[in-house]
């Protein structure tokens, strides 16, 4: 049982970390006009994790719209400008 508890705590920490990384990287691309590569580099992730995270980030950016921008702590104005600019990545 103890091992299961440690495993669950580890999974929760990874989920929280992934959520923070998604928020920061989507915000960097949209709000700060960074490229996807620059946003990922600013996170300081190890190379293997960057390879795994890149498709996640691209999927999040593709799904980003005015109705869900608050999820990433972005304003509708920031999101609209990014969309109107052609969703630069």
C-alpha positions as CSV (number, residue, x, y, z in Angstrom):
1,X,0.0,0.0,0.0
2,X,2.8,2.4,0.8
3,X,4.3,2.0,-2.6
4,X,1.0,2.8,-4.2
5,X,0.6,6.0,-2.2
6,X,4.1,7.1,-3.3
7,X,3.2,6.4,-6.9
8,X,0.0,8.4,-6.7
9,X,1.9,11.4,-5.1
10,X,4.5,11.2,-7.9
11,X,1.7,11.2,-10.6
12,X,0.1,14.2,-9.0
13,X,3.3,16.1,-8.9
14,X,3.9,15.3,-12.6
15,X,0.4,16.5,-13.4
16,X,0.9,19.8,-11.5
17,X,4.3,20.3,-13.2
18,X,2.8,19.6,-16.7
19,X,0.0,22.0,-16.0
20,X,2.5,24.8,-15.0
21,X,4.6,24.1,-18.0
22,X,1.6,24.3,-20.3
23,X,0.5,27.6,-18.8
24,X,3.9,29.1,-19.1
25,X,4.7,27.9,-22.6
26,X,1.3,28.8,-24.1
27,X,1.5,32.2,-22.5
28,X,5.0,32.7,-23.8
29,X,3.9,31.9,-27.4
30,X,0.7,34.0,-27.3
31,X,1.4,36.8,-24.9
32,X,5.2,37.3,-25.4
33,X,5.3,36.4,-29.1
34,X,7.9,33.7,-28.6
35,X,8.4,30.8,-31.0
36,X,7.4,27.4,-29.8
37,X,11.1,26.4,-29.7
38,X,12.1,29.5,-27.7
39,X,9.2,29.0,-25.3
40,X,10.2,25.4,-24.7
41,X,13.9,26.3,-24.3
42,X,12.9,28.9,-21.7
43,X,11.4,26.1,-19.6
44,X,14.7,24.4,-19.1
45,X,13.4,20.9,-19.6
46,X,15.7,18.0,-20.3
47,X,15.9,17.1,-24.0
48,X,13.9,13.9,-23.7
49,X,11.1,15.7,-21.9
50,X,11.1,18.5,-24.6
51,X,10.6,15.8,-27.3
52,X,7.6,14.5,-25.4
53,X,6.2,18.0,-24.5
54,X,6.4,19.6,-28.0
55,X,3.4,17.7,-29.5
56,X,1.4,18.5,-26.4
57,X,2.2,22.2,-26.7
58,X,1.3,22.3,-30.4
59,X,-2.0,20.6,-29.7
60,X,-2.8,23.1,-27.0
61,X,-2.0,26.0,-29.3
62,X,-4.1,24.5,-32.1
63,X,-7.1,24.2,-29.7
64,X,-6.7,27.7,-28.2
65,X,-9.6,30.0,-28.9
66,X,-11.5,32.9,-27.4
67,X,-13.8,30.5,-25.4
68,X,-10.9,28.8,-23.6
69,X,-8.2,31.4,-23.3
70,X,-8.8,32.0,-19.6
71,X,-7.5,28.5,-19.0
72,X,-4.1,29.7,-19.9
73,X,-4.5,33.0,-18.1
74,X,-4.7,34.9,-21.4
75,X,-7.1,37.8,-22.1
76,X,-9.5,37.6,-25.0
77,X,-7.7,40.5,-26.6
78,X,-4.3,38.8,-26.4
79,X,-5.8,35.6,-27.9
80,X,-7.7,37.4,-30.6
81,X,-4.6,39.3,-31.7
82,X,-2.6,36.1,-31.8
83,X,-5.3,34.3,-33.8
84,X,-5.7,37.3,-36.2
85,X,-1.9,37.3,-36.7
86,X,-2.3,33.7,-38.1
87,X,-1.4,31.8,-34.9
88,X,2.4,32.3,-35.2
89,X,4.5,29.6,-33.7
